Amino acid sequence: MSTTTPEETTGTETPEATIAAARERIDALDDRIIGLVQERMAVSDVVQRTRIASGGRRVSLNREMEILARYRDALGRPGTALAMTLLELCRGRI
């Protein structure tokens, strides 16, 4: 796996090589993101099971609002959509 970014090219690479290297990096990042989402899903499952076992609800709307705000603040409006997708993956549809 190459860790060269387009900004780090020497200028001697062809556009095709630059694109191929960047796509390889994107694929590696996507693999990491998928792994992190799967890890988040597992941790969320622990939280939900523990909350239910202690008499609480499966979903904490206050906590979800915090997560939505965090993603929106960091990534703008598309961050809200991303957070909604993550929440749905981690807790299912409500």
Secondary structure, DSSP 8 states (H G I E B T S, - for coil): -----GGG--S-S-HHHHHHHHHHHHHHHHHHHHHHHHHHHHHHHHHHHHHHHTT--S--HHHHHHHHHHHHHHH-HHHHHHHHHHHHHHH---
